[in-house]
Structures are given as structure tokens and as C-alpha cells.
Amino acid sequence: MAIAQDGSQAFGIGTTTFDSFVVESFSKNHTSNRVDIDDGNGEPLGSVVVPGRIEFSLTVQVGSGNTTPTIGQVVVYGANSIVVTDVSEEESQADYRRLSISGYRQLN
């Protein structure tokens, strides 16, 4: 049986909110795919652009009391709910923990 998400079922994935953080960098990438349309002889008739996911990447400094988000969790930054696909943590002596988080916009 396949799992179908209807937008109201959370599937146990929580939302991460940081009590204090500093955003060092933030990027938002709107992806797409180009689909070429050819006739029966292989001659090009045109093309269409199909929108893809909106992908995010951010680097944040967090305090020691915050936990690192896990893959699949939702991180909220401003009006953006980001499903985490990749996270790495860096910490240097007497410094804040630095997290590099990548993900895509939550669809529903």
C-alpha cells in the first residue's frame, strides 16, 4: 500500500524552530525543466518550461541549546517552510555552532 499525503497528515515529522540564530547566508533557487516538442519527423516545433521545486540553502549560527535538524524535518525561516534534505554541522573552539542546511519548499 502506497503512502499518499493529503496535506493534513504530518507523518511524525516535526518542525524545527531555533530559539536564537543568526543567518549568515541564504539562497533560493527556482528550478525548471525544458521539454522540447518535435513533430513526427523529429523537426522541432517548440518547447515548454515545466516549473520544478523551489530549493533553499542557508547557513546559520545557532546556540548550544539548539538541536541539529534531521533529514525530513521542516525548518521555518521567515515565510519559508523548508524540508531538510542535507545538513552539516561545523563548530570551532569558543564559537557558535554553524549549520549548513539544504532543502526544498514544503508543498503543503
N, C-alpha and C positions, 0 to 999 in steps of 0.2 A: 504494500500500500504506500503510495507516494504521499509526501507531506506537502500540503498546499497551505500557504499563508494567506489569510484573508485580510490582513492588516490589523486585526484586533487581537490576535493571539501573539503573546510575547515570546513563547518558547523558552522561557527561563533566561533570556539574555537581558542583562541589566544595563542601565545607563550610568556611565561614569561621569561624575561631575567633580571637579577639583575645587577644594576649599580656597586655595590660593595658587595662582600660577602666572607666569609671565610668558607671553608668546614671543618667541624670537623671530620666527618666520612662518608664513602662511601662504600656501598656493592653492589655487582652484583651477582645475583643468576640465574643460568641456570636450569630451571625446566624441568622435563620429566615425562612421564607415561610409565610403563611397561605393555605390553599386552601379556598375556600368550596364547599360541596356543595349543589346545588339539585335539586329534583325536575323532572319534565318540564314543569311549568307555570312554572318559574322561582322557585318558592317555596323559601326557604332551609330546608335540612334540618339543616345543621350546618357545621362547619368542622374542619379538621385543620391542625396546625402541622408543617411539614417542616423539620428542622434543616438549617442551612446550614454554611458554612465558619466556622471559628474564626479571626478576624482579629486581628493584632497591630500595635501601633505602639510604637516605642521611640526615645528619643533617648539617644545615648551619646557620651561624650567618649573619644577614643582618642589614643594617642601617635602621633608622626610616623612610626614604623616600621611601622604597620599600613596595609594597603591597603583601599580602599573596596570593599565587596562590589558585585557586578554583579547585574543583574536575572536572576532564576532561580537564583542561588546560595542555599545554605541557611546561615542564621546560627543558631547554637545559643546560647540563653540559658537557663540553668537546665535544666529538663527539657523545654523547648520547642524544637523544630526548626522554624524559620520560613523559608518560601520567600519570598525578597525580590521584591516587586512594584514598589516605589518606594524610591529612596534619594536623599537630598540631603545635600550637604556644606557646612558653614559653618566658616570659620576666621577668627579675628581676630588682630591683632598680638600676638605673645608669648603665645598661648593654645593650648590643645589644639584639635585638630580635633573638630568636633561633627558627628555623623551623625544624620540623622532617617531611620529605616528603617520601612517598612510592608511587611506581607506576611500570609501565611496559614499555618496549621499544616500541616506536611508530613503527607500522609495515610499514606504507607507508606515 
